[in-house]
Amino acid sequence: MSAPRIFRPGATIGIVGGGQLGRMSAMAAARLGFHVHILTPETNSPAAEVARGVTLGAYDDEAALRDFAAHVDVVTFEFENVSATGLALLESLRPVRPGRAILETSQDRIAEKTRLAELGAATAPWRPARDAAELDAAIAALGFPLILKTTRLGYDGKGQFPLPDAAAFAALDIAAPPWPLIAEGYVDFDREISVMVARGIDGTVRCFDATQNIHRNGILDLSLAPAPVAPELARAAQDLAARVAEGLELVGLMGVEMFVTADGGLLVNEIAPRPHNSGHWTMDACLADQFEMHVRAVAGLPLPPAMRHGDAVMKNLIGPDDMALCDAILASPGQALHLYGKAEARPGRKMGHVTIRFPFGALPGEAGISAALGPLARQRES
């Protein structure tokens, strides 16, 4: 087997997907001297605004895929909801990093939970629910409360159906459910954290510090870096993320979301083999952020230590109400504004984020974070 190819500045990285993660990856690639070409079905996508070239086409359109491959040297993707069949075609034409196998694992919650168990990573109790009979069996095994999730295409709280009790299940319209589903038992958790882990073509693994994530309405609202947990727990989270990355033979970047249980244990919730919303704080608090780390891994370049030079809070800007605060954000000392170039600020849509950096080791408590957020804190309370 030949050694994996290394790509140098001047090469073109192809990104499947035109959203904000592709946009920020393209900007990081440009800093390192790479060109970027985007494959997207959307005109005027956020990533296309900052890329050298764009192929417009569906992710399973063979002609578009071949045209895209002809313009690039190596391929990556910016979100999971792309065609695995299309990625298989791209793999026959160009190196794809991360590869199709890890994409297929992350696209299906049943495959994901099964693979995590094989790697020795604990998860919430779960059962497949591919039809009504399996759903009844899952409820019998797990009991209430539980949550039903679609096995595919779920993000930001979409495709999730909490069932606190039997009455909620009885009220659920199962005449035409989005089969297949997965049933998960509720977890008594203390907080949610994540670790961004990068792995290079030579097997080098780098983990950013564990981050606490706070959600509103099923969408990530705040990330606190570092997560305010005991040092040994933070190290255990990094070790777990590294083990999963190595077991999946990741080449690229991956977010590993976890629950910290009430007794101090760690359960993996899900994986995302690409840059992740909870890693955006690295853009302002690390010398090499998550996007640069991803570009380096995809190109086969050395991975630097994932070192943090300050503490940080990342706040997502969601919908028109948050976007109305942009002038106030720009007038607030210490707030770094990142907008994604989206034309329409719809409710529930991620439009950008703000990072507030603090001296190393000086992440404040809740009151201090609220004070630093200023008008953004008042928006959270409304």
N, C-alpha and C positions, 0 to 999 in steps of 0.2 A: 504494500500500500504506500502510495507516495505521500510525502509530508504535506500537511495543509498549506495552501498558498497564502502568502503574506502580501497585502496590498499597501502600497506606499502613497503618500500625498500626490495628488494628481490623478489618482484612480477615481472611478465613479461608483458610489454606493447607491444601490437601488433600494428604495423604501416602498413596501406595499402598504398603502394607506396614506391618506392625506390630511389627517387630523392634527391636533396640537402636539401630540407626542412626536409625530413625524416632523413637524415644524421645528421643534426644539432640538431634535436629533440632527436635522439638516444644518441648523445654526452651529451646533457643536462640531459637525463634520467640516464645515467651512473654516472654523478656527484652526483645524488641523491640516488644512490644505486639500481636503477632498471635495469633489463635486458630488452632487446628489441629484438623482432622477426619481420622480415619484410616479407610482401607479395608483390612480384613483378614478372612481366613476363620477366624481363631483367636479364641476367647474368652480374655479375660484376657491379651492380648498385652502385651509390655513397653511399646510406644508408647501403647496404649489407656489405661494407668494415668495418663498425664500429659496426655492430649488432652482437648479440650473435648467432642468428639463422636466417635462410632464408627459406621461402617456395616459390619455383618457380612455378608460375602458373598465368593464366589470372584472372582478377578481377571478372569474372562471372563463373569461373570453380568450380562447386560444390565440387568436390573432393579436389581441392586445398584449397578452403575456409574452409572445415571441418578439413583438416590437419592443416591449419594455426590456427584455433580456438583451436585445441587441445593443442597447444604449448603456449597459451597466457592466461592472466587473464582478460585483458581489451583491447579494440580496439579503435584506432583513425585512421585518414587518413591524408595524407600530401598534397593532392591536390584534386580538385573537379572532375576531369575526371576519376572517378572510377564508378563501376556499383552500382546503387542504389539497384538493385535486389540482388546483391551479399552482399551488406551491410545489407539488410533485413534478409538474411540468417544468417549473423554474429550476428545480434541483437537477434536472437532466441537462440543463443548459448552463447554469452558473452555480457557484457555491452559495448555499443558503444558510445563514447563521442568525439565530438558532435554527435547527433543522425542522423538517416537517413532523418528525416523530414527537417532539416536545410540544409542538403546536397542537397536534391531534389529542395529546393527553390533556392539555389545558382547555381545549374546546368542549370537552364532555365531562361533566361533574362525576359521573360514575367511573369513567376511565381514570380521572384525576384521583379520586378517593382510593381507588383500587391500587394505583401505582404508588401513592404515598404510603399506603399500608405495607406494600412490598419493600419500601425503603426504610421501614421502621419509624415513620413519622406518625404520631398519634393525631387523630382527627375527632370531631364530634361524632357521636353514634349516628349511623345512617343506614338506610336501606334503599334499594332501587324501587321505583314505583313506575314501571313501564306500562301498566294497565290497571284496571280497577281491582283485580284480584291481588296484585302485588301491593297496591296502595292499602288495601284492607290488612294485608299481612304486615306491612310496615307499621301501620298504626297500632296493631296488636303487639308488635315487638317493642316499639319505642314509647308508646303511650303519649298522652298530652302533658305539657305543650310540645308542639313540634312545628317545623316550618317546611313547607313544600317549595321546591325550587325547580325551575326548568333546567334540564341538563345542558342546554345550549343557549347562547345569546342573552344571558342575564348579566346586567351590570347596573351600577348606581341604583340598586333596589328594585330594578325591573325584573319581572319573572319570578317574584317571590310571594308566597301566600302564607302568612303566619296563621297557625291554628292553635290558639291558646287552650281550647277545650272541645269537647264533643259537639257542643252547640255550634261552634264556628265551623266545624267540619260539615255538620248537617246543613248549614246555610250556604256552603260552597257549591257553586254551580259546576257539577262534574259531568254535565251532559256532553260537553265537547272540551275537555281539558287539554292543555298543551302537552300531551304525552310526547316523549317520556319525561317523567319527573324523578326527583330524588327527595326522599324524606329525611330530615335531619332533626335529631333531638336537640332541644334547647340546652345551652351550656351556661352554667353558673360562672360567668367570667368577670374578672376584675377590670380588665381593660383590653383593648385591641391594639396590637402592635404590628409592625412590619419590618422586614429587613430587605434592603436592596443588595443583591449579590451578583457579582460579575465573575465570569470564568473565561479564561483565554484559551486559544488553540493549544497551548502547551500545558494546560491543566492548572495554571495559576488561578487561585480564587481570592477575590477581594470582597469584603463585606463592609458596607457602610454601617454606621451605628443604628441600633434599633430605634424606631420612631413610634411614638404613641399616636393613634389616629382616633379622631372624634367625629362622629357622623351626625348629620341632621337630615331627616326625611330620606334616609337610605343613601345619601350622597356624602362623600368625605367633605368635612367642613374645615377642620384644623388638623395639622400635624405638628407634633412637638418633638424637637430633636435636641438632645437625646431623649428617649423615653424615660420618664421619671420612675425607674425601676431599680432594683438592687443590681450592682455590677455583675454579680454571678449569673443573674437571670438574663441580663443583656448579652453576656458572653454565650450563654446557652442558646439564646435565640440565633445569634450569628452562627454558632456551630451547627444548629439544626438547618439553617438556610444553606450553609455550605454543603452539608451532607445531601440535601435534596438536589442541589445544583450538580454535584458530582455524580449522583445516582442517575440523573437524567441526561448526563453528558452534555450539559449546557455549554454552548459557545455564544456568549452575548451577555445580556443582563436579564435579571429576573427579580420580580417582587414576590416575596413570600409573606402572606398575611397570616397572622396568628392570633389566637386568643390566649391571654394569660388567665388561667383559672383561679378560683378563689383560694386554692391551696398552693398556688405558685407554680403549677404545671404549665406546659405549652402544648397547644393544639393547633395544627396547621388548618387554616380555613380554606385558602385557595392559593394558587400560584398564577403569576402573570409573566410569561417569558418575554418581557420587553420593558422599556421604561415605564414608570408607574407614578400615579398622582402623588402617592405618599413619599416619593423621592424628590419632589420638586425643590424642597428646602436646600438640597445640595448645590443648587445653582448659585446660591449666595453665601453658603457656609463651608464650601469645600474648594480646594484648589482645582481638582478634577471632579466635575459633577457627574451625576448618573448618566447624562447623555454622552459626555465625552468618554466615560468608561465603556458605554455600549458601543460607540463608534470604534474605539480602540480594539475591543474584543472582536467585533465583526471583521475589522480589517486585519486582525492577527498581530497587532502591535503590542508592545509590553504594557502591562497594567500597573499603574502606580498604586501605592497604598491609598486606601479610601479614607483619607484623613480629614477630619473636621477642624477648622480653625476658629469656629465660634459656635454658640448655641443658636437655635433658630426656631421660629414659629412660622408655619406656612398656612395662609388662609385662602381658601378657594373663593373666587368671585362667581356667583351663581345668578344668572338671569338679569333682568333689567334693573331690579332694585339695587343689587350690588354694583352694577355698572354705573348707576347714577352717582356713585360715590367716587368716581375716578379723580375728579378735580380735588376733592378733599384728601384722597390718598396721595396725590402728587404734592400736595401742600404739607403733608405730614412728614417731619424729619424721621429718617430711619426706616421708612417703608419702601421696599423695592417692588415696583409694579411690573408685572409681566402680562401682556395681553396677547390673545391668540389669533387676532385678525378675523374673527367671525362677524359676519355682517349683521346678523339678527340676534338680539338678546332675548331668547325665549325663556319663560319660567323653567327652572330646573336644568338649564343648559350651562355648562362650564365655559365661562368667557375669558377667564384668566386667573391669576393668583397673585398674592402679595406675600413677600417674605419680610420678616422682621428679625434682624440678627442681634444677638446679645454676646457679650464677652464669653469666652470659653469658661464653662462651668457656672455660668450666671443665669441660667434659664429661670425666670421667676415663677411664682405660683400663679394661681388663677387670677387673683386681683391684679398682679403685675402684668399678666398677659392681656387682660382686659384694658388696662390703662394704655399699653403699647398699641393695641388695636385701634383705639380711638373711635372714630365713627363706625368702623367695622364691627366693634363690639356692640354698639347700640343697635346696629342692623341685626346682629344675631339674637338680641333680646326681644326684638319686635315681632 
